[in-house]
Amino acid sequence: MYLAVILDEPEKIKIIDLTQEDDPISPVVLPFEIGNALSAMYKRNRLDKSQIIDCYSIFQKIPVRLIDVNIQTSLVIAADYGIYVYDAYYLEIAKRYKYSLLSLDNRMKEVASDLGIHSLEV
């Protein structure tokens, strides 16, 4: 979701509209995930060095509250549903804080529904 905003993808406007009311929450690992994704795009020649720096600067301006995750609960979610624990972090905090999930990943939306987490449609 954050990369769609940073990279000016078609979903950007809808994502921004959906997050106008409340600032989103994300796991504390989010900045590291964004850095890793930008690095991967650089390695695949999708972005150059100045673009990855610019993209990270854009990310830093996005209002988001970073939340500590319960790793043990996240591991259980990941194991139960066969997903990566990084994805489970988002589900764990959404459930704990009673927030809706905003994701472009259909599998995450399926798991969210099973966990009783409302998903916003982009």
MDTraj code that builds the backbone (N, CA, C; nanometers):
import mdtraj as md
import numpy as np

residues = "MET TYR LEU ALA VAL ILE LEU ASP GLU PRO GLU LYS ILE LYS ILE ILE ASP LEU THR GLN GLU ASP ASP PRO ILE SER PRO VAL VAL LEU PRO PHE GLU ILE GLY ASN ALA LEU SER ALA MET TYR LYS ARG ASN ARG LEU ASP LYS SER GLN ILE ILE ASP CYS TYR SER ILE PHE GLN LYS ILE PRO VAL ARG LEU ILE ASP VAL ASN ILE GLN THR SER LEU VAL ILE ALA ALA ASP TYR GLY ILE TYR VAL TYR ASP ALA TYR TYR LEU GLU ILE ALA LYS ARG TYR LYS TYR SER LEU LEU SER LEU ASP ASN ARG MET LYS GLU VAL ALA SER ASP LEU GLY ILE HIS SER LEU GLU VAL".split()
xyz = np.array([
    [0.0814, -0.1175, 0.0000],
    [0.0000, 0.0000, 0.0000],
    [0.0872, 0.1258, 0.0000],
    [0.1873, 0.1302, 0.0876],
    [0.2730, 0.2488, 0.0946],
    [0.3512, 0.2672, -0.0348],
    [0.3978, 0.1575, -0.0927],
    [0.4715, 0.1688, -0.2182],
    [0.3830, 0.2226, -0.3297],
    [0.2557, 0.1867, -0.3299],
    [0.1639, 0.2388, -0.4318],
    [0.1542, 0.3909, -0.4224],
    [0.1558, 0.4432, -0.3011],
    [0.1513, 0.5888, -0.2817],
    [0.2849, 0.6505, -0.3218],
    [0.3923, 0.5932, -0.2728],
    [0.5264, 0.6469, -0.2995],
    [0.5574, 0.6486, -0.4490],
    [0.5187, 0.5403, -0.5180],
    [0.5521, 0.5254, -0.6600],
    [0.4451, 0.5825, -0.7530],
    [0.3469, 0.6506, -0.6939],
    [0.2419, 0.7168, -0.7718],
    [0.1649, 0.6184, -0.8603],
    [0.1337, 0.5024, -0.8041],
    [0.0567, 0.3999, -0.8752],
    [-0.0891, 0.4448, -0.8882],
    [-0.1663, 0.3809, -0.9771],
    [-0.3063, 0.4208, -0.9979],
    [-0.3920, 0.4194, -0.8707],
    [-0.3598, 0.3336, -0.7755],
    [-0.4375, 0.3232, -0.6519],
    [-0.4094, 0.4357, -0.5526],
    [-0.3110, 0.5187, -0.5811],
    [-0.2649, 0.6200, -0.4858],
    [-0.3779, 0.7086, -0.4329],
    [-0.4582, 0.7646, -0.5197],
    [-0.5630, 0.8587, -0.4783],
    [-0.6635, 0.7903, -0.3868],
    [-0.7057, 0.6698, -0.4222],
    [-0.8027, 0.5962, -0.3404],
    [-0.7440, 0.5665, -0.2024],
    [-0.6179, 0.5271, -0.1973],
    [-0.5520, 0.4980, -0.0694],
    [-0.5480, 0.6236, 0.0172],
    [-0.5101, 0.7346, -0.0413],
    [-0.5047, 0.8606, 0.0340],
    [-0.6438, 0.8980, 0.0838],
    [-0.7445, 0.8831, -0.0013],
    [-0.8826, 0.9127, 0.0400],
    [-0.9253, 0.8257, 0.1581],
    [-0.8902, 0.6979, 0.1545],
    [-0.9303, 0.6052, 0.2608],
    [-0.8603, 0.6327, 0.3938],
    [-0.7481, 0.7019, 0.3891],
    [-0.6721, 0.7263, 0.5122],
    [-0.6817, 0.8713, 0.5599],
    [-0.7711, 0.9501, 0.5021],
    [-0.7850, 1.0905, 0.5419],
    [-0.8386, 1.1069, 0.6835],
    [-0.9329, 1.0222, 0.7227],
    [-0.9982, 1.0352, 0.8530],
    [-0.9029, 1.0068, 0.9690],
    [-0.8350, 0.8959, 0.9621],
    [-0.7430, 0.8546, 1.0683],
    [-0.6072, 0.8241, 1.0076],
    [-0.5026, 0.8626, 1.0792],
    [-0.3702, 0.8232, 1.0330],
    [-0.3581, 0.6721, 1.0452],
    [-0.2997, 0.6090, 0.9445],
    [-0.2856, 0.4637, 0.9513],
    [-0.1845, 0.4213, 1.0579],
    [-0.1982, 0.2966, 1.0999],
    [-0.0985, 0.2361, 1.1879],
    [-0.0296, 0.1253, 1.1093],
    [0.0942, 0.1019, 1.1429],
    [0.1725, -0.0032, 1.0784],
    [0.2721, -0.0587, 1.1783],
    [0.3202, -0.1798, 1.1521],
    [0.4223, -0.2369, 1.2401],
    [0.5510, -0.1548, 1.2357],
    [0.6264, -0.1606, 1.3439],
    [0.7515, -0.0846, 1.3519],
    [0.8510, -0.1238, 1.2434],
    [0.8317, -0.2376, 1.1802],
    [0.9235, -0.2818, 1.0755],
    [0.8997, -0.2110, 0.9420],
    [0.7944, -0.1302, 0.9329],
    [0.7589, -0.0678, 0.8051],
    [0.8746, 0.0068, 0.7384],
    [0.9473, 0.0948, 0.8064],
    [1.0566, 0.1645, 0.7377],
    [1.1615, 0.0689, 0.6797],
    [1.1866, -0.0415, 0.7494],
    [1.2832, -0.1395, 0.6998],
    [1.2285, -0.2112, 0.5763],
    [1.0989, -0.2415, 0.5773],
    [1.0355, -0.3051, 0.4616],
    [1.0393, -0.2130, 0.3401],
    [1.0118, -0.0852, 0.3622],
    [1.0157, 0.0109, 0.2518],
    [1.1581, 0.0209, 0.1973],
    [1.2555, 0.0317, 0.2857],
    [1.3949, 0.0363, 0.2420],
    [1.4339, -0.0873, 0.1632],
    [1.3917, -0.2038, 0.2096],
    [1.4228, -0.3288, 0.1410],
    [1.3566, -0.3337, 0.0034],
    [1.2306, -0.2918, -0.0045],
    [1.1597, -0.2926, -0.1328],
    [1.2250, -0.1967, -0.2323],
    [1.2641, -0.0792, -0.1852],
    [1.3299, 0.0172, -0.2735],
    [1.4653, -0.0355, -0.3197],
    [1.5378, -0.0993, -0.2300],
    [1.6661, -0.1595, -0.2659],
    [1.6477, -0.2678, -0.3722],
    [1.5438, -0.3492, -0.3569],
    [1.5156, -0.4544, -0.4552],
    [1.4817, -0.3934, -0.5913],
    [1.4076, -0.2835, -0.5908],
    [1.3739, -0.2165, -0.7169],
    [1.4987, -0.1599, -0.7834],
    [1.5907, -0.1110, -0.7020],
    [1.7174, -0.0617, -0.7551],
    [1.7965, -0.1768, -0.8178],
    [1.8048, -0.2890, -0.7464],
    [1.8800, -0.4047, -0.7971],
    [1.8212, -0.4582, -0.9272],
    [1.6899, -0.4436, -0.9440],
    [1.6232, -0.4914, -1.0661],
    [1.6181, -0.3834, -1.1750],
    [1.6891, -0.2731, -1.1500],
    [1.6950, -0.1611, -1.2447],
    [1.5585, -0.0980, -1.2727],
    [1.4667, -0.1070, -1.1763],
    [1.3367, -0.0404, -1.1905],
    [1.3460, 0.1051, -1.1456],
    [1.4373, 0.1328, -1.0525],
    [1.4612, 0.2683, -1.0039],
    [1.6113, 0.2914, -0.9985],
    [1.6522, 0.4172, -1.0185],
    [1.7944, 0.4473, -1.0032],
    [1.8203, 0.4983, -0.8608],
    [1.9464, 0.5258, -0.8331],
    [1.9866, 0.5635, -0.6975],
    [1.9140, 0.6882, -0.6477],
    [1.9062, 0.7909, -0.7296],
    [1.8384, 0.9136, -0.6850],
    [1.6886, 0.8896, -0.6647],
    [1.6295, 0.8024, -0.7445],
    [1.4868, 0.7726, -0.7294],
    [1.4567, 0.7003, -0.5979],
    [1.5448, 0.6070, -0.5589],
    [1.5164, 0.5366, -0.4329],
    [1.5297, 0.6315, -0.3140],
    [1.6235, 0.7246, -0.3221],
    [1.6382, 0.8239, -0.2151],
    [1.5161, 0.9154, -0.2124],
    [1.4721, 0.9601, -0.3299],
    [1.3522, 1.0449, -0.3382],
    [1.2292, 0.9712, -0.2857],
    [1.2155, 0.8448, -0.3226],
    [1.1005, 0.7655, -0.2773],
    [1.1007, 0.7509, -0.1256],
    [1.2170, 0.7287, -0.0677],
    [1.2208, 0.7152, 0.0782],
    [1.1871, 0.8486, 0.1455],
    [1.2284, 0.9583, 0.0852],
    [1.1925, 1.0906, 0.1390],
    [1.0415, 1.1111, 0.1355],
    [0.9777, 1.0659, 0.0288],
    [0.8311, 1.0739, 0.0202],
    [0.7689, 0.9891, 0.1302],
    [0.8187, 0.8684, 0.1483],
    [0.7663, 0.7799, 0.2527],
    [0.7728, 0.8470, 0.3897],
    [0.8829, 0.9148, 0.4186],
    [0.9004, 0.9769, 0.5498],
    [0.7979, 1.0869, 0.5773],
    [0.7338, 1.1378, 0.4739],
    [0.6330, 1.2428, 0.4910],
    [0.4925, 1.1862, 0.5123],
    [0.4759, 1.0566, 0.4949],
    [0.3438, 0.9950, 0.5108],
    [0.3146, 0.9809, 0.6597],
    [0.2012, 1.0348, 0.7050],
    [0.1682, 1.0214, 0.8475],
    [0.1270, 0.8776, 0.8790],
    [0.2049, 0.8136, 0.9625],
    [0.1753, 0.6759, 1.0023],
    [0.2274, 0.6557, 1.1440],
    [0.1475, 0.5900, 1.2251],
    [0.1892, 0.5598, 1.3622],
    [0.2466, 0.4188, 1.3633],
    [0.3727, 0.4074, 1.4021],
    [0.4394, 0.2774, 1.4059],
    [0.4126, 0.2097, 1.5398],
    [0.3694, 0.0842, 1.5324],
    [0.3244, 0.0087, 1.6486],
    [0.4135, -0.1132, 1.6697],
    [0.4509, -0.1372, 1.7954],
    [0.5201, -0.2619, 1.8287],
    [0.4247, -0.3780, 1.8066],
    [0.4774, -0.4869, 1.7557],
    [0.3932, -0.6041, 1.7296],
    [0.4161, -0.7109, 1.8349],
    [0.3158, -0.7943, 1.8512],
    [0.3300, -0.9130, 1.9340],
    [0.3790, -1.0225, 1.8399],
    [0.5076, -1.0494, 1.8444],
    [0.5675, -1.1434, 1.7495],
    [0.5122, -1.2841, 1.7691],
    [0.4915, -1.3250, 1.8928],
    [0.4397, -1.4593, 1.9172],
    [0.3008, -1.4761, 1.8540],
    [0.2126, -1.3808, 1.8743],
    [0.0794, -1.3865, 1.8132],
    [0.0907, -1.3840, 1.6611],
    [0.1810, -1.3030, 1.6102],
    [0.2014, -1.2944, 1.4654],
    [0.2521, -1.4260, 1.4082],
    [0.3404, -1.4926, 1.4802],
    [0.3900, -1.6229, 1.4350],
    [0.2777, -1.7256, 1.4286],
    [0.1882, -1.7208, 1.5256],
    [0.0737, -1.8131, 1.5253],
    [-0.0143, -1.7851, 1.4032],
    [-0.0429, -1.6585, 1.3770],
    [-0.1234, -1.6224, 1.2593],
    [-0.0543, -1.6711, 1.1323],
    [0.0754, -1.6454, 1.1214],
    [0.1512, -1.6863, 1.0028],
    [0.1462, -1.8378, 0.9839],
    [0.1658, -1.9119, 1.0917],
    [0.1639, -2.0586, 1.0835],
    [0.0244, -2.1105, 1.0505],
    [-0.0765, -2.0541, 1.1148],
    [-0.2143, -2.1001, 1.0928],
    [-0.2616, -2.0778, 0.9496],
    [-0.2152, -1.9715, 0.8873],
    [-0.2655, -1.9354, 0.7546],
    [-0.1626, -1.9508, 0.6427],
    [-0.0430, -1.9959, 0.6751],
    [0.0581, -2.0168, 0.5722],
    [0.1019, -1.8889, 0.5039],
    [0.1155, -1.7818, 0.5831],
    [0.1594, -1.6534, 0.5281],
    [0.2914, -1.6135, 0.5940],
    [0.3560, -1.5146, 0.5383],
    [0.4789, -1.4634, 0.5980],
    [0.4469, -1.3877, 0.7257],
    [0.5374, -1.3957, 0.8214],
    [0.5145, -1.3266, 0.9480],
    [0.5091, -1.1749, 0.9277],
    [0.5814, -1.1235, 0.8277],
    [0.5740, -0.9793, 0.8007],
    [0.4304, -0.9382, 0.7673],
    [0.3584, -1.0212, 0.6930],
    [0.2173, -0.9929, 0.6646],
    [0.1333, -1.0084, 0.7906],
    [0.1654, -1.1077, 0.8703],
    [0.0910, -1.1316, 0.9944],
    [0.1058, -1.0148, 1.0918],
    [0.2174, -0.9429, 1.0867],
    [0.2341, -0.8264, 1.1744],
    [0.1207, -0.7258, 1.1523],
    [0.0876, -0.7001, 1.0260],
    [-0.0192, -0.6048, 0.9944],
    [-0.1533, -0.6549, 1.0462],
    [-0.1763, -0.7836, 1.0307],
    [-0.3018, -0.8425, 1.0780],
    [-0.3105, -0.8392, 1.2297],
    [-0.2007, -0.8670, 1.2958],
    [-0.1990, -0.8687, 1.4425],
    [-0.2333, -0.7317, 1.4988],
    [-0.1729, -0.6268, 1.4447],
    [-0.2021, -0.4944, 1.5008],
    [-0.3411, -0.4459, 1.4602],
    [-0.3869, -0.4818, 1.3410],
    [-0.5226, -0.4434, 1.3006],
    [-0.6250, -0.5063, 1.3944],
    [-0.6047, -0.6319, 1.4273],
    [-0.6971, -0.7012, 1.5174],
    [-0.6898, -0.6423, 1.6583],
    [-0.5688, -0.6233, 1.7074],
    [-0.5510, -0.5738, 1.8443],
    [-0.6061, -0.4323, 1.8624],
    [-0.5853, -0.3466, 1.7637],
    [-0.6293, -0.2073, 1.7738],
    [-0.7670, -0.1835, 1.7113],
    [-0.8274, -0.2914, 1.6596],
    [-0.9604, -0.2823, 1.5973],
    [-0.9609, -0.1813, 1.4813],
    [-0.8581, -0.1885, 1.4004],
    [-0.8454, -0.1061, 1.2803],
    [-0.8835, -0.1899, 1.1592],
    [-0.9295, -0.1237, 1.0556],
    [-0.9523, -0.1917, 0.9284],
    [-0.8183, -0.2141, 0.8603],
    [-0.8119, -0.3199, 0.7806],
    [-0.6912, -0.3495, 0.7044],
    [-0.7002, -0.2811, 0.5689],
    [-0.5940, -0.2149, 0.5302],
    [-0.5847, -0.1552, 0.3975],
    [-0.4690, -0.2237, 0.3270],
    [-0.5018, -0.3116, 0.2341],
    [-0.3998, -0.3899, 0.1660],
    [-0.4427, -0.4149, 0.0224],
    [-0.3455, -0.4272, -0.0651],
    [-0.3721, -0.4636, -0.2037],
    [-0.3586, -0.6143, -0.2233],
    [-0.3220, -0.6858, -0.1181],
    [-0.2964, -0.8299, -0.1229],
    [-0.4245, -0.9079, -0.0913],
    [-0.4739, -0.9815, -0.1899],
    [-0.5992, -1.0552, -0.1715],
    [-0.5900, -1.1621, -0.0636],
    [-0.4768, -1.2293, -0.0527],
    [-0.4626, -1.3324, 0.0505],
    [-0.4708, -1.2700, 0.1896],
    [-0.4065, -1.1552, 0.2072],
    [-0.4151, -1.0884, 0.3375],
    [-0.5586, -1.0497, 0.3694],
    [-0.6334, -1.0071, 0.2689],
    [-0.7736, -0.9711, 0.2912],
    [-0.8561, -1.0935, 0.3300],
    [-0.8259, -1.2086, 0.2707],
    [-0.8953, -1.3329, 0.3063],
    [-0.8686, -1.3696, 0.4516],
    [-0.7425, -1.3640, 0.4906],
    [-0.7057, -1.3972, 0.6286],
    [-0.7691, -1.2965, 0.7242],
    [-0.7658, -1.1694, 0.6876],
    [-0.8271, -1.0659, 0.7715],
    [-0.9741, -1.0975, 0.7955],
    [-1.0437, -1.1330, 0.6915],
    [-1.1858, -1.1663, 0.7044],
    [-1.2054, -1.2829, 0.8005],
    [-1.1226, -1.3845, 0.7877],
    [-1.1317, -1.5011, 0.8755],
    [-1.1032, -1.4645, 1.0214],
    [-1.0183, -1.3636, 1.0418],
    [-0.9839, -1.3188, 1.1771],
    [-1.0821, -1.2140, 1.2308],
    [-1.1821, -1.1803, 1.1515],
    [-1.2803, -1.0809, 1.1950],
    [-1.2344, -0.9374, 1.1782],
    [-1.1372, -0.9161, 1.0900],
    [-1.0838, -0.7825, 1.0631],
    [-1.1489, -0.7302, 0.9354],
    [-1.2043, -0.6107, 0.9425],
    [-1.2645, -0.5481, 0.8245],
    [-1.1541, -0.5010, 0.7304],
    [-1.1719, -0.5229, 0.6004],
    [-1.0767, -0.4744, 0.5002],
    [-1.1395, -0.3627, 0.4194],
    [-1.0632, -0.2588, 0.3961],
    [-1.1075, -0.1490, 0.3109],
    [-1.0774, -0.1855, 0.1659],
    [-1.1695, -0.1549, 0.0774],
    [-1.1513, -0.1863, -0.0642],
    [-1.0842, -0.0709, -0.1365],
    [-0.9791, -0.1032, -0.2073],
    [-0.9052, -0.0040, -0.2855],
    [-0.9445, -0.0203, -0.4306],
])
top = md.Topology()
chain = top.add_chain()
for i, resn in enumerate(residues, 1):
    res = top.add_residue(resn, chain, resSeq=i)
    for name in ("N", "CA", "C"):
        top.add_atom(name, md.element.get_by_symbol(name[0]), res)
traj = md.Trajectory(xyz[None], top)
